[in-house]
Every structure is written in structure tokens, then in C-alpha cells.
């Protein structure tokens, strides 16, 4: 299978996708080390509710009220010092926790990257005073927690990235473009800026011409204000200090239009933010479950930036 690669300087290459399957269970020797509550104190921005978490058996989580990080530790001889917070997608209506979260964290840990799977609250008026900022609060708190605990986990505090899939890509890119305003407490002495961002078939925009309707409806409502549309259209929030970025998408994605990644790439390029993009001609949404080797170019990018050793 061929893959179209485009880096931020406009160079184009064609290469063959690797055949090795990244999801083969036999290749994984890492397991969750720790489940870490995201907040030591009461969870912010909450309302009393009797909603219960469901979906543990299927790996598709809903009703999350107690967000956590699930830590996957790399082997000491492989550890690079880098860490990635992994945010699964699901249209802001469910979290594809196992398929996009845990499996990816294991693959990262095998490459020497400390991986933290974020179990985040889904926007819901029944449990939140302001559902628009709930997921972002959890993403910012995750960055804060990992950065402040870097020494304990053997992590380089200047090598903490964020990775998101689909709507999780929207949340990751929101964290990567809204870090100058803290939505969590006691963050004045801790940088909330991810050091890099990895976005997999991401929802980027809330604008009508680009957005995934379900993600937008769930996050900012069916009749959002123009202010909210613009605020959460992350292509409009790119600045020169936006973190270095890796993007990948399928050109035939029928759920989240590839133009989300393309327009984000263009905005990053114009701001001279280092960005690399890989567009597969086919694969549709969720192509990671059908394309063995999709992480190979990602690891090459991470190696080139000294976030993995080999």
C-alpha cells in the first residue's frame, strides 16, 4: 500500500507502508503500572448526578465522572524520557478506550515512551456546569499531573506530548492551542503547553464546512454561538508557539473530512511551526485498525526529534 507524505517544507515522497502489525498481542510485553486519579480534590466543574460509568467490558466508555490516567511504563533499557498522554476518540459521546487508548499506549511503551491513557469526562449538561470546557480541563490536568510527576516516573519534563484520535484529536489540539489560559486550579507554576502533538484523523474545526456534526453538537451544542464555534475551531487558534505537530489521516475519510488535517497543517506551516503530515489515499475513518504499520512513520518522526531512541 502506498502512502503520501508531506512535510512542512512541502517535500513529497511515496513509500510502502510497513507490513508488521502493531496490534499483534504477542508483540506487547508492557502492562498498566498504575491507575492515577486525575484530581486529588473534588473534580471541578461538576454537578451532582447519579450517572454511572459503563462500557468497561466493551472498551467503549460512557458516563465517566471520575477521570483517570492509566500509566504504561517502558522497559528501563528502552526508556527515552519522553511521555505521551493518549486521548481516544468517540465523537465526544463515547471513549474508544481500549482500541485507540490502551493499544496505542502499549505500542508507545514498547518504543520507550511512557504512555498515559486519559479517561476523560464527556461533555454532558447533566454532570457539568459548563460542558464545553470539561474535557479540556481534564486534558490540562493530565499535562499538569504528568509534568509535575516527571521525576517520579523518570520522565523528561520537557518531552511531554499529547496524542488524540478523531474527537480525541480535537481535544488534543485544543490543549495544544489553548494552553495560555488555565482551566484548572494551581497551574500558575506549571506549563500546560504540550511539547508536541500527535493527531490521528482529528476533528480540528467546529465550522460548518469542516466539522464532524456529532462532535460539535456534543461539545458546544446544536445551536452554538459564533464565539464558541471560533474558539473551538483550532485551526483559528494556531500561533507561533503551538507545539510541533504530527498529523495523519485518510483521504477517503467519510466521517471526519481530511480537510480538517490539511487546513491545520496549512495554519501551522504559515506560523512556521514544525509539522509533518501523512495522508493515506484509502482507509476511511479509524484506519489504524485496518492498516498495519501505521505507526512506523510516527516513530520515525519521534526518533528524528529525539523523543524515541530507535
SERO-4910 file (N, C-alpha, C, O; in steps of 0.05 Angstrom, whole numbers):
BEGIN
 pado doro    nc1    nc2    nc3   cac1   cac2   cac3    cc1    cc2    cc3    oc1    oc2    oc3
  Unk    A     17    -24      0      0      0      0     17     25      0     38     26     14
  Unk    A     10     45    -15     25     69    -17     15     91      2     -9     91      9
  Unk    A     33    107     10     26    129     29     38    155     18     60    155      9
  Unk    A     22    176     19     31    202     11     40    218     35     26    222     54
  Unk    A     66    227     34     78    241     56     83    270     48     91    276     26
  Unk    A     78    288     67     83    316     62     94    329     87     81    328    108
  Unk    A    118    340     85    129    354    108    124    384    106    114    393     86
  Unk    A    131    399    127    123    427    128    138    444    108    130    467    103
  Unk    A    159    434     96    173    448     75    163    442     48    173    453     28
  Unk    A    142    425     46    129    420     21    141    396      6    132    391    -17
  Unk    A    160    381     17    171    359      3    151    336      2    137    332     21
  Unk    A    151    322    -21    132    300    -25    147    274    -31    166    274    -47
  Unk    A    139    252    -18    151    226    -24    130    205    -25    108    209    -14
  Unk    A    137    183    -37    119    159    -37    135    137    -24    158    133    -31
  Unk    A    122    122     -6    136     99      6    116     76     11     92     80     10
  Unk    A    127     53     17    110     30     23    105     28     52    124     30     68
  Unk    A     80     24     60     73     20     88     85     -6     98     85    -26     84
  Unk    A     96     -5    122    107    -30    134     86    -51    138     63    -44    143
  Unk    A     94    -76    137     75    -98    139     71   -108    167     52   -122    173
  Unk    A     89   -101    185     87   -112    212     63   -101    226     59    -76    226
  Unk    A     47   -117    239     23   -109    253     29    -99    280     41   -113    297
  Unk    A     21    -74    285     26    -62    311      7    -72    333     12    -68    357
  Unk    A    -16    -83    324    -35    -92    344    -32   -121    353    -48   -131    368
  Unk    A    -12   -135    343     -9   -163    350     -3   -165    380     17   -153    390
  Unk    A    -19   -180    394    -16   -182    423     11   -193    431     22   -186    452
  Unk    A     22   -211    414     47   -224    421     70   -204    422     91   -210    434
  Unk    A     67   -181    410     89   -161    409     89   -144    434    108   -128    437
  Unk    A     69   -146    451     67   -128    474     77   -143    500     67   -165    506
  Unk    A     94   -130    514    103   -141    539    100   -121    562    111   -125    584
  Unk    A     85   -100    557     81    -80    577     51    -80    587     33    -86    571
  Unk    A     48    -74    612     21    -74    623     18    -49    640     37    -35    647
  Unk    A     -7    -42    645    -12    -18    661      2    -21    688     -1    -41    702
  Unk    A     16      0    695     30      1    721     14     13    743     17      7    767
  Unk    A     -4     31    736    -17     48    756    -42     61    744    -42     70    721
  Unk    A    -63     63    760    -86     79    753    -85    104    771    -86    101    796
  Unk    A    -83    127    759    -78    152    774   -103    170    773   -111    178    751
  Unk    A   -116    175    796   -138    195    795   -128    221    785   -107    231    792
  Unk    A   -144    234    768   -135    259    755   -135    282    775   -119    300    774
  Unk    A   -154    281    794   -157    303    813   -155    292    842   -169    272    848
  Unk    A   -138    304    858   -136    296    886   -160    307    902   -170    294    920
  Unk    A   -169    331    894   -192    344    907   -217    338    890   -215    325    869
  Unk    A   -240    348    898   -264    344    882   -260    352    853   -247    372    847
  Unk    A   -272    337    835   -269    343    806   -283    369    801   -305    374    809
  Unk    A   -269    388    787   -280    414    782   -303    413    761   -305    394    746
  Unk    A   -319    434    762   -339    438    741   -359    415    741   -367    405    719
  Unk    A   -367    406    764   -386    383    765   -412    391    779   -413    410    794
  Unk    A   -433    376    772   -459    379    785   -466    351    796   -458    331    785
  Unk    A   -481    351    818   -490    325    829   -505    309    808   -522    319    794
  Unk    A   -499    283    807   -512    266    787   -510    237    796   -493    229    811
  Unk    A   -529    221    786   -529    192    792   -519    176    768   -523    152    767
  Unk    A   -507    190    749   -497    176    725   -474    158    733   -456    166    748
  Unk    A   -474    134    722   -453    114    727   -437    108    702   -448    108    680
  Unk    A   -412    102    706   -395     95    683   -403     68    672   -408     49    688
  Unk    A   -403     65    646   -409     40    633   -389     34    611   -375     53    602
  Unk    A   -388     10    602   -372      3    578   -346    -10    584   -330    -14    565
  Unk    A   -340    -17    609   -314    -28    615   -310    -54    600   -288    -60    591
  Unk    A   -331    -70    597   -329    -96    584   -323    -93    554   -309   -110    543
  Unk    A   -334    -73    542   -330    -69    513   -307    -51    506   -298    -51    483
  Unk    A   -297    -36    525   -275    -17    520   -285      9    508   -269     26    500
  Unk    A   -312     12    507   -325     37    498   -338     50    522   -360     42    530
  Unk    A   -325     70    533   -334     81    559   -353    104    555   -351    121    537
  Unk    A   -373    105    573   -392    128    575   -396    133    605   -389    117    622
  Unk    A   -408    157    610   -416    163    638   -392    167    657   -394    162    681
  Unk    A   -370    176    646   -346    180    663   -349    205    680   -353    227    670
  Unk    A   -347    201    706   -348    223    725   -322    226    742   -318    246    755
  Unk    A   -306    205    741   -281    205    756   -258    200    737   -250    177    733
  Unk    A   -247    221    725   -226    217    705   -200    207    717   -194    213    740
  Unk    A   -186    192    701   -161    180    710   -140    180    687   -146    186    664
  Unk    A   -115    174    695    -94    167    676    -86    138    682    -82    130    705
  Unk    A    -83    122    660    -73     95    663    -45     95    651    -40    100    628
  Unk    A    -26     88    668      3     91    662     15     65    652     12     44    664
  Unk    A     28     67    628     43     45    617     72     53    616     80     72    602
  Unk    A     88     38    631    116     45    635    134     29    615    131      5    612
  Unk    A    152     43    602    171     29    584    192     14    600    197     20    623
  Unk    A    204     -6    587    226    -21    600    249     -1    605    254     16    588
  Unk    A    263     -4    627    284     15    633    305     17    612    316     39    607
  Unk    A    312     -5    598    332     -4    577    323      9    552    339     15    534
  Unk    A    297     14    549    286     27    525    277     55    531    273     71    512
  Unk    A    274     63    556    261     88    563    277    112    551    301    114    554
  Unk    A    262    129    537    274    152    524    271    178    540    284    198    534
  Unk    A    255    177    561    249    201    577    224    216    567    214    234    581
  Unk    A    215    209    544    191    222    533    166    209    544    166    186    553
  Unk    A    144    225    544    118    215    553     97    225    534     99    247    522
  Unk    A     76    210    531     53    218    514     27    212    529     23    191    540
  Unk    A     10    232    530    -17    229    540    -35    221    517    -37    237    498
  Unk    A    -48    198    519    -63    187    496    -93    192    501   -104    185    522
  Unk    A   -106    204    481   -134    211    484   -150    198    461   -148    206    438
  Unk    A   -165    178    468   -181    163    449   -205    180    440   -213    199    454
  Unk    A   -216    174    416   -238    188    406   -265    175    412   -267    159    431
  Unk    A   -285    183    397   -312    173    401   -333    195    399   -355    192    410
  Unk    A   -327    216    384   -347    237    378   -356    252    402   -378    264    402
  Unk    A   -341    253    424   -349    266    449   -374    253    460   -388    265    477
  Unk    A   -381    229    451   -404    215    461   -397    189    474   -413    177    489
  Unk    A   -373    179    469   -362    154    480   -332    156    478   -322    173    463
  Unk    A   -318    140    493   -289    139    492   -280    112    483   -285     92    496
  Unk    A   -266    110    460   -257     85    449   -232     77    464   -210     77    453
  Unk    A   -235     71    489   -213     69    508   -194     47    502   -169     51    503
  Unk    A   -204     24    496   -186      1    492   -172      3    464   -148      2    462
  Unk    A   -188      6    443   -178      4    416   -159     26    409   -138     21    397
  Unk    A   -165     51    416   -148     74    409   -130     82    432   -108     93    428
  Unk    A   -139     77    457   -124     86    480   -104     66    490    -80     70    487
  Unk    A   -113     43    501    -95     24    513    -76     11    493    -52      9    498
  Unk    A    -87      3    470    -70    -10    449    -47      9    440    -25      0    436
  Unk    A    -54     35    437    -34     54    429    -13     58    451     11     61    445
  Unk    A    -22     59    476     -4     63    498     16     40    500     39     45    505
  Unk    A      7     16    495     25     -7    496     46     -5    474     70    -10    479
  Unk    A     38      4    450     57      6    428     77     28    434    101     26    427
  Unk    A     68     50    446     87     72    453    107     62    474    131     68    472
  Unk    A     97     48    495    115     38    516    135     19    505    158     19    514
  Unk    A    127      3    485    147    -16    473    169     -1    459    191    -11    457
  Unk    A    164     24    451    184     40    438    199     59    457    215     76    449
  Unk    A    194     55    483    209     70    503    195     96    512    208    112    526
  Unk    A    170    100    505    155    124    512    136    118    535    120    100    533
  Unk    A    138    133    557    119    130    579     91    139    568     89    162    559
  Unk    A     71    122    571     45    129    559     24    130    581     24    113    599
  Unk    A      7    150    580    -14    154    599    -41    157    584    -45    176    569
  Unk    A    -58    137    588    -84    138    574   -103    155    591   -108    149    614
  Unk    A   -114    175    579   -132    193    593   -161    183    591   -172    181    569
  Unk    A   -173    178    613   -202    172    615   -215    199    623   -215    206    646
  Unk    A   -226    212    603   -235    240    607   -266    241    607   -280    223    597
  Unk    A   -276    262    620   -305    266    622   -315    275    594   -303    292    581
  Unk    A   -337    263    586   -350    271    562   -369    295    568   -381    295    589
  Unk    A   -371    314    549   -387    337    555   -417    330    559   -429    316    542
  Unk    A   -427    338    581   -455    330    589   -466    350    608   -455    355    630
  Unk    A   -488    363    601   -500    383    618   -510    371    644   -513    385    664
  Unk    A   -514    345    645   -524    332    669   -503    330    691   -510    327    714
  Unk    A   -477    330    683   -456    327    703   -438    352    705   -421    353    723
  Unk    A   -441    371    686   -422    394    685   -437    420    686   -459    423    674
  Unk    A   -426    439    700   -437    466    699   -432    479    672   -449    494    662
  Unk    A   -409    473    659   -402    483    632   -390    460    617   -366    454    620
  Unk    A   -406    446    601   -396    422    587   -375    428    566   -359    411    560
  Unk    A   -374    453    556   -355    460    535   -326    457    545   -308    450    529
  Unk    A   -321    463    570   -293    463    580   -286    438    596   -263    434    603
  Unk    A   -305    421    601   -299    397    617   -277    379    606   -258    374    621
  Unk    A   -278    371    581   -257    354    570   -230    369    570   -209    356    576
  Unk    A   -229    395    564   -205    410    564   -193    412    592   -168    410    596
  Unk    A   -210    415    612   -200    415    640   -184    389    645   -163    389    657
  Unk    A   -196    366    637   -183    340    642   -157    338    627   -138    327    637
  Unk    A   -156    347    602   -132    346    586   -110    364    599    -87    355    601
  Unk    A   -117    388    608    -98    405    621    -88    393    647    -65    395    654
  Unk    A   -106    382    662    -99    370    687    -80    346    683    -61    342    699
  Unk    A    -84    331    661    -67    309    655    -38    319    649    -19    307    659
  Unk    A    -36    340    633    -10    351    627      4    361    653     27    356    658
  Unk    A    -12    375    669     -1    385    695      9    362    712     30    364    724
  Unk    A     -7    341    715     -1    319    732     24    305    723     42    298    739
  Unk    A     26    300    697     49    285    686     74    302    688     96    292    695
  Unk    A     72    328    683     96    346    684    105    348    713    129    347    719
  Unk    A     87    351    732     95    354    760    105    328    772    120    328    791
  Unk    A     97    305    760    106    279    770    129    268    753    135    244    755
  Unk    A    141    284    736    161    274    717    184    260    731    192    238    722
  Unk    A    194    272    752    217    259    765    210    232    777    225    213    775
  Unk    A    186    230    788    177    205    800    175    183    779    182    160    785
  Unk    A    167    190    755    163    170    734    187    168    715    186    153    695
  Unk    A    208    182    721    232    180    704    228    193    677    239    184    657
  Unk    A    212    215    676    205    228    651    220    255    649    225    268    669
  Unk    A    228    262    625    239    289    620    215    308    618    199    306    600
  Unk    A    214    328    636    191    346    637    189    364    612    169    377    608
  Unk    A    210    364    595    209    379    570    202    362    546    204    371    523
  Unk    A    194    337    551    187    318    529    160    305    535    158    281    534
  Unk    A    140    321    540    113    311    546     95    319    523     88    343    520
  Unk    A     86    300    508     68    305    486     39    296    491     33    284    511
  Unk    A     22    302    472     -6    295    474    -14    283    447     -6    292    426
  Unk    A    -31    262    448    -38    247    424    -68    242    424    -79    233    444
  Unk    A    -82    248    402   -110    245    402   -121    234    375   -109    239    354
  Unk    A   -142    218    377   -155    206    355   -183    218    351   -199    219    370
  Unk    A   -190    226    327   -217    235    320   -225    258    339   -211    278    339
  Unk    A   -247    255    354   -254    276    373   -233    279    394   -230    300    405
  Unk    A   -219    257    401   -196    259    419   -174    276    407   -159    289    421
  Unk    A   -173    276    380   -154    294    366   -163    323    369   -146    341    370
  Unk    A   -189    327    369   -198    355    375   -190    363    403   -181    386    407
  Unk    A   -194    346    422   -186    352    449   -156    357    452   -148    376    465
  Unk    A   -140    340    439   -111    343    440   -103    369    427    -86    383    437
  Unk    A   -115    376    404   -107    401    390   -118    425    406   -106    447    404
  Unk    A   -140    421    420   -149    443    438   -129    448    460   -122    471    466
  Unk    A   -119    427    472    -99    430    493    -74    443    482    -60    458    496
  Unk    A    -68    437    456    -43    447    444    -46    476    434    -26    488    426
  Unk    A    -70    487    433    -74    514    424    -87    533    444    -89    557    440
  Unk    A    -96    522    467   -109    538    488    -94    537    514   -105    543    535
  Unk    A    -68    531    513    -53    527    538    -47    552    553    -39    551    577
  Unk    A    -50    575    540    -43    600    554    -64    608    575    -60    626    592
  Unk    A    -88    596    573   -109    601    593   -113    575    609   -120    554    597
  Unk    A   -109    576    635   -112    553    651   -142    549    659   -154    567    669
  Unk    A   -152    525    654   -179    518    662   -179    500    687   -200    490    695
  Unk    A   -155    496    698   -153    481    723   -139    498    744   -126    518    737
  Unk    A   -142    489    769   -130    505    791   -101    498    795    -91    477    788
  Unk    A    -87    517    808    -60    513    817    -41    506    795    -23    490    798
  Unk    A    -45    519    772    -28    514    749     -9    536    742      5    536    722
  Unk    A     -7    556    760      8    580    753     38    575    750     52    589    736
  Unk    A     48    554    764     77    548    764     83    524    745    106    515    745
  Unk    A     64    514    731     68    491    713     59    497    685     36    506    681
  Unk    A     76    492    666     68    497    638     47    477    629     51    453    633
  Unk    A     26    486    618      5    469    607      8    464    577     -9    452    564
  Unk    A     30    474    566     35    470    537     47    443    532     68    436    543
  Unk    A     34    426    516     47    401    508     73    408    492     74    428    478
  Unk    A     93    391    494    117    396    479    115    387    450    131    395    433
  Unk    A     96    369    445     89    362    417     61    350    417     51    342    437
  Unk    A     49    350    393     22    339    390     22    319    366     34    324    346
  Unk    A      7    297    370      4    276    350    -26    273    346    -41    265    364
  Unk    A    -35    278    321    -64    278    316    -71    258    294    -60    259    272
  Unk    A    -88    240    301    -96    218    283   -125    221    274   -143    222    291
  Unk    A   -129    224    249   -155    231    236   -171    250    255   -194    243    263
  Unk    A   -159    273    261   -172    290    281   -195    307    271   -195    316    248
  Unk    A   -214    311    288   -232    334    285   -216    359    294   -206    359    317
  Unk    A   -214    378    277   -200    403    284   -219    426    287   -216    443    305
  Unk    A   -238    428    268   -255    452    266   -283    447    276   -293    425    276
  Unk    A   -296    468    285   -324    468    292   -341    483    271   -365    485    274
  Unk    A   -327    492    249   -342    506    228   -358    487    211   -350    464    206
  Unk    A   -380    497    201   -399    480    186   -386    465    163   -393    442    158
  Unk    A   -368    478    149   -357    466    125   -337    444    131   -330    429    113
  Unk    A   -328    441    156   -307    422    162   -315    402    185   -306    379    184
  Unk    A   -331    411    203   -333    396    228   -347    369    225   -360    364    205
  Unk    A   -343    352    245   -359    328    249   -383    336    266   -380    344    289
  Unk    A   -407    334    255   -430    345    268   -435    334    295   -443    349    314
  Unk    A   -432    308    299   -437    296    325   -418    307    347   -426    312    369
  Unk    A   -393    310    339   -373    320    359   -380    349    366   -379    356    390
  Unk    A   -388    365    346   -394    393    352   -419    394    370   -420    409    389
  Unk    A   -440    379    362   -465    380    378   -460    372    407   -470    385    425
  Unk    A   -444    351    411   -439    342    438   -422    362    454   -426    365    478
  Unk    A   -404    376    441   -386    393    456   -398    421    460   -398    431    483
  Unk    A   -407    434    439   -416    462    442   -446    466    436   -455    488    435
  Unk    A   -460    444    431   -489    446    428   -498    448    399   -482    454    381
  Unk    A   -524    443    394   -535    443    367   -538    471    355   -538    475    331
  Unk    A   -539    491    373   -541    519    363   -520    536    377   -527    554    393
  Unk    A   -495    531    371   -474    545    385   -471    574    376   -479    581    354
  Unk    A   -460    590    394   -455    618    386   -431    618    367   -415    600    367
  Unk    A   -428    639    352   -405    642    334   -379    644    350   -358    635    341
  Unk    A   -381    656    374   -358    658    391   -347    630    398   -323    625    397
  Unk    A   -366    612    406   -357    585    413   -347    569    388   -328    554    390
  Unk    A   -360    573    366   -351    560    341   -322    568    335   -306    551    330
  Unk    A   -317    593    337   -290    603    331   -270    594    352   -247    586    345
  Unk    A   -278    595    377   -260    588    399   -250    559    397   -227    553    402
  Unk    A   -269    542    390   -262    513    389   -256    504    360   -254    479    356
  Unk    A   -253    522    342   -242    515    315   -212    519    317   -202    542    315
  Unk    A   -197    498    322   -169    501    330   -151    510    308   -129    519    313
  Unk    A   -160    508    283   -144    520    261   -142    550    264   -124    563    253
  Unk    A   -162    562    277   -162    591    281   -146    599    306   -141    623    310
  Unk    A   -137    580    321   -122    586    346    -92    580    344    -78    583    364
  Unk    A    -83    573    321    -54    567    317    -38    592    320    -44    613    309
  Unk    A    -16    590    335      2    613    339     31    602    335     35    578    332
  Unk    A     50    620    335     78    612    330     88    593    352    107    578    348
  Unk    A     76    594    376     85    577    398     68    551    400     71    537    420
  Unk    A     52    545    381     38    520    380     59    497    378     78    501    363
  Unk    A     55    475    392     76    455    392     80    441    365     62    441    349
  Unk    A    104    431    360    109    415    336     89    392    334     79    382    353
  Unk    A     81    386    309     57    370    304     62    348    284     77    351    264
  Unk    A     50    325    289     49    303    271     19    298    265      3    294    283
  Unk    A     12    297    239    -15    292    230    -17    268    212      1    263    196
  Unk    A    -38    252    215    -43    231    196    -73    227    192    -89    229    211
  Unk    A    -81    221    168   -109    220    160   -112    203    135    -92    198    121
  Unk    A   -136    193    129   -141    180    104   -157    199     86   -175    213     95
  Unk    A   -149    200     61   -162    219     42   -191    212     38   -207    230     31
  Unk    A   -198    187     41   -226    179     36   -243    178     62   -264    165     63
  Unk    A   -234    191     83   -248    191    108   -276    203    104   -279    227     97
  Unk    A   -296    187    109   -324    197    105   -337    207    130   -359    217    129
  Unk    A   -324    205    152   -335    214    178   -323    241    186   -338    260    193
  Unk    A   -297    243    185   -283    268    191   -266    276    167   -246    262    161
  Unk    A   -275    296    153   -262    303    127   -232    309    131   -224    322    150
  Unk    A   -216    298    112   -187    302    113   -179    331    113   -157    338    121
  Unk    A   -197    349    103   -191    377    103   -187    388    131   -174    409    135
  Unk    A   -197    374    152   -190    382    179   -160    382    184   -149    401    194
  Unk    A   -147    360    176   -118    358    179   -104    377    160    -84    390    167
  Unk    A   -114    380    135   -100    396    115   -100    426    123    -80    439    121
  Unk    A   -123    435    132   -125    464    140   -108    469    165    -96    491    168
  Unk    A   -107    450    183    -90    453    207    -61    454    199    -45    470    209
  Unk    A    -53    436    181    -26    435    170    -18    463    158      3    473    164
  Unk    A    -37    474    142    -31    499    129    -28    522    149    -10    539    146
  Unk    A    -44    522    170    -42    543    190    -16    540    206     -2    560    212
  Unk    A     -8    516    212     17    511    226     41    519    208     59    532    218
  Unk    A     40    512    183     61    519    165     65    549    162     87    560    162
  Unk    A     42    563    161     44    592    159     55    605    183     68    626    182
  Unk    A     51    593    206     63    603    231     91    592    236    103    598    257
  Unk    A    101    577    217    128    565    218    131    546    242    153    544    254
  Unk    A    109    532    248    110    511    268    119    485    254    106    478    234
  Unk    A    139    471    263    147    446    251    123    426    250    111    420    270
  Unk    A    117    416    226     94    399    223    100    378    201    111    385    180
  Unk    A     92    354    206     94    332    186     67    319    184     53    315    204
  Unk    A     59    313    159     32    302    154     35    278    135     49    278    115
  Unk    A     20    257    142     19    232    126    -11    227    119    -27    223    136
  Unk    A    -16    228     93    -44    223     84    -44    197     68    -31    194     47
  Unk    A    -60    178     77    -64    153     63    -87    157     42   -107    170     49
  Unk    A    -83    147     18   -104    151     -2   -130    137      6   -152    146     -1
  Unk    A   -128    114     19   -152     99     28   -149     89     56   -127     88     67
  Unk    A   -171     83     69   -171     73     96   -194     82    112   -201     70    132
  Unk    A   -207    105    104   -231    115    117   -225    122    146   -202    121    155
  Unk    A   -246    127    161   -242    135    189   -234    110    206   -244     88    200
  Unk    A   -217    114    225   -208     92    242   -190     73    227   -189     49    233
  Unk    A   -174     84    208   -157     66    191   -136     51    207   -125     32    197
  Unk    A   -130     60    231   -109     46    247   -116     17    252    -98      1    256
  Unk    A   -142     10    251   -150    -18    256   -147    -35    231   -151    -59    232
  Unk    A   -141    -22    208   -140    -36    183   -113    -34    169   -108    -48    149
  Unk    A    -96    -16    179    -70    -11    165    -47    -18    184    -38     -1    199
  Unk    A    -37    -43    183    -13    -50    198     10    -31    191     13    -24    168
  Unk    A     25    -24    210     48     -7    205     43     22    205     61     38    199
  Unk    A     19     31    212     13     60    210     30     76    230     34    100    226
  Unk    A     40     63    251     57     78    270     86     80    262    101     96    274
  Unk    A     94     66    241    122     67    233    132     95    226    152    103    236
  Unk    A    118    110    209    126    137    203    124    155    228    140    174    230
  Unk    A    106    150    246    104    165    270    129    161    287    141    181    297
  Unk    A    138    136    290    162    131    306    187    143    292    205    152    306
  Unk    A    187    143    266    209    156    251    210    186    258    232    197    262
  Unk    A    187    198    258    185    227    265    194    231    294    208    250    300
  Unk    A    185    214    312    193    217    340    223    212    344    236    226    360
  Unk    A    234    194    329    263    189    331    278    214    320    298    222    332
  Unk    A    269    225    298    282    248    287    282    272    306    300    289    305
  Unk    A    262    272    324    260    294    343    270    286    371    266    300    391
  Unk    A    283    263    372    296    253    397    275    247    419    281    249    443
  Unk    A    251    239    411    231    230    431    231    200    434    220    190    454
  Unk    A    243    185    416    248    157    420    277    151    412    289    167    398
  Unk    A    287    129    422    315    122    417    319    108    390    338    114    376
  Unk    A    301     90    383    304     75    359    277     63    350    275     50    329
***
